[in-house]
C-alpha cells in the first residue's frame, strides 16, 4: 500500500504511521538512506506513542537535483520542519534522527523549539568536512564528474551483493547482525528502496553535509538531547557527538561498545532500555 505524502514547495515527503498515544515521535533517516532504515525498530518506538517515519528532504524518489541544489542546512531544515508541522499540526514532538537525519534533527530543534521538545540523535553528523571515499566523490561531483555517484548505484543494480557489502561498513559485526531473523529481508527491502533515489541529489547532500558545522549553534543549547553512538562507527566519528554533548546542559551521551553506525539495530535491547529510562526522566 502506498504511503501518504505531504508536499512543501517542490518537495514531496512520504511517511508511515505506527502506534498510538499522545507522545509523538518523528523519525528521520540519514543521507543516501530510506524510510525502511527504521523498519526493524518501529515497534520499539511505537510502544512509547504515535510514531511518524518520514523521508529526509530530497530522498523522495521524485526529487530533482535542481530543486534541492540551492539548499544549505538552514533551508533544508525549514522545509523539513514545514513538512513535519503539516503532519503533526501543533503538537510538540520527540525528534529522532540517524546520521545526517540526526544533524538535521539537532538543527531543527534549535530553530523551532515550539515544535521539538527533545531530540534523540543516533550516530549524528555534527560538522564537516566530508572525508575519505565520500570526500573524493564530493570533489568529483563539484567538478561535474557525476559518474562518481552514478557508478555505485549502477553496480548495486547489477550486483545484488554489492549493497550488502556496503551496508556492512555501517555495522560493527556483520555476522552477528545476520543472526537477526529479519536481517536478510531488511537488507533486501532497504536496497530496493534506495535504488530509486537520485545519485545527483545524493551529491547535493554531500555538499550540504560538507559545509555544515553545528558546534557554535549547539554549544549551550538547552534542548533535552540523547546522543546514541557506537564505539566502532566507521561512517561518522562518534567523538563529534561526545564533544558537543559536553557543551549542552541537558544532553545525555550513551556509547555502545559492540556497535558501529547503527547501535539501535546492533544492540537493540540495551539501546531501547536506556532510551525509555531517558524518556521517562525527560
N, C-alpha and C positions, 0 to 999 in steps of 0.2 A: 504494500500500500504506500502511495506517495506521501511524503511528509508535508505538513503545512508550511507555508512560507510567508514572510513579510518582505516588503520592498521599500528601501530607503534610497532616494535618488536613483542612481543607475544599478544599485546593488540588490541582489536577492539573497535572503538568508533563509535556509531551510532549518527546521528544528523538530525535535521529537520531545514528547512529554511523557514522563513516567512518575508514578507515585501520586500522593495527595497530601494535603495538610497545609497549615498556614505558613510554615517555613518554606521559603523559595530559594532554590539553588539553580544557578545558571552556569553551565559548563561550556568552556571554550577550549577547543583543541589547539595544537600548535601548527607551525609552518610545515607545509607540504604534508599535511595530515588530513584526517577526515572525521566526521562525527562518529563513525564506527570505532574510533580510538577508544571511546569510553564504554563500549558495549559490555565487556565483562563485569564492570563495576557499577553500572547504572542501578542495579538492585541495591547496592550498598548505600548509594546516595539517597535513593527513593525511600529508604527506611526512616529518613530524617525529615522528609517533607516532599513537596512538589518539585520536580527536577526538570529543567528545560535544557536540552542538549542542542546547542546552536552552532551553525557554521562560523568559523573565523572569517572576518571580512576578506573577500577575494577568493575564498575557497568554494564558493558555489560554482558548479561547472559552467554556468552561463557567463561568468565574469570575464571581461576582456581586459587585456593588459593596459590599453589606453584609458580605461575607466579608473584604474587604481594608480596609474603611473604618477599623477601629481601628488599623491598622498604621502605624508610623513606620519609618524606615530600619532601625533595630535589629531590630525584629520581622520585617520583610521579609527581612533578611539571614539571620536564624536559620532561617527557613522555607526559603529558597533553599539554604542550606548543608545542611540536612537532606535536601533532595531530591538534591543532588549526592552526598552520602555514600551515599544509597540506591542510586545508580547506580554509583559507582566503588569503594565499600567503603572499605578502609583505605589505599588508595593516595594518595600526595601528588600534587597536580596543578599544572599551569600554568593559571591562570585568566585568560581573555581576555574583556574586556568593552568594549562600544562605548557611548559617551554615558552614559545612565543605567545601562546594564549595567556600564560602567566604574566608575561611582560605587559600585555595589553590590559589584563585584569588589574594589575597594580596601578597603571596609569589611569584607568577609568575610575578606580576608587578614589584617587586623589582629585581628579577633575570633577567627579559627581558624587560627593558624599551623601547627597539627598537620595541617591539610588542604591548605593553599595554600603551595607553596614559592616561587612567583614569580608576578608579575602583568604582563599586557600590557594597558594602558589606552589605548583609542583614542578620541580626542575626548571625554574623560570630563568629567562634571559634578563639580566639587569642592564647590561651595556654591551655595545660592540667593542671592537670591530669583529666582523666575521672572519675566522681564521681557518687554516688548513684547507682541505679539498673544497669546502664550500666557499672559502675566501677566493680561491682560484676561479671557481665557477662565477662568483660575483664579478670579479675583474673582467673575465671574458665577456660576460653579459654587458657590462658597461661599454665594452669595445664593439658591441653589436655582433659578437660571435656567439649567437644564441644556441648553437649546436651543443654547447657545453651543458645546457639544460635539457635539450630535446633528446640527446643520446641516451641518458639513463632511463628516460621514460620508454624509449623505443626498445631498449634491452629488457625492461621489465615486462613489456607486452609480449616479446618473443621468447623470453626465457623465464618461466614462472618462478624458478628457484632464485632468480636474481633479487626479487623483492624480499624473499625470506632472508637472504644473506645480508641485505641492507638493514632489515628490521633488527637483526641480531646485534648490530652495533649499539642498539639502544638498551639492550638488557645485559645484565652482568653475567648470567649463566644461562645460555640458550637451552642446554639440555634440561636444566631444572624447569625452565619456562614451558618447554614442550610437554612436560608431565601433566600440565593442566589439561583437563578433559576438553576444554573449549579452545585450546591453543590453535590447532590447525584451522578450524573453522573461522576463528577470529582473524588469523593472518590472511586467509583467502578472501574474506569479505573486505578487509582493510585494503588489500591490493586492488580489488575490483573497483572500489570507490575512488581510490587515489588515481587510477589511470584516467579518470575523467577530468582531472584538474589540468589547468593550462600551465605548461612549462614557463611561458612568458610571464604569467602572473607570479609564479614562484620566484622568478628573477627579480621582479619589482620588490617582492617582500624581502629578499636578501639585502637589497639596498636599504630598506626601512630598518631592518634589524642592525645592519652595519652602522647606521648613523644614530642609533638610539643610545641614550645614556640617562638612566633614571636615578642615578646616585644623588644628585642635588635635590631632585624632586621628592625622593623618599626619605631623605635624612630629616628626622624629626617628625615625620608623618605619624599621626595618631590612630590611623585605621587599624582595628584588630586584624592581625595577619598571621596566618600559619604557613611557614615555609616547610615543604616536604622535599627532601633531596636524597639522592643515592650517593654513597661514598665513591662508587666506581663509575660515575657518569662520564662517558666518553663523548657526549654530544655538547653539553653545556657545563662549564666549570662550576661545580657546586659551591666553590668558595665565594662566588659572586653573591649568592643568597646569604651565606653565613656572614659576610662582611656587612651587608646592608641591614640584616636583621638586628645586628648590634646597635644600629643607629636609629631604630624605630622603637619608641617607648612601649608599644603594645604588641610587639611581634614575638612569636614563638618559633623556634627553629628545631626541626626534627630531621636527623640524618640517619639513613638506614644502611648498615654496613654490608648487606648482601645484595644491594640493588645498584642498577645503573641509572638510566634516564627515566625509568618508569616504575618507581617504588610501589605505586598503588596496585600494580599487577604482579610485581615480583615478591613483595611482602605485604600482600593484601590484608590479611588478618591484623597484623601489627599496625599497619597504617590506619585502618578504619577504627580500630580500638582506640588508638591515641587521638584520632580526629574527633570521635564522638565525645571524648573527655574534654577536648579543647572547645568544641561547640557548646557543650553544657556550661563551661566556665566563661564563655564569651557571648 
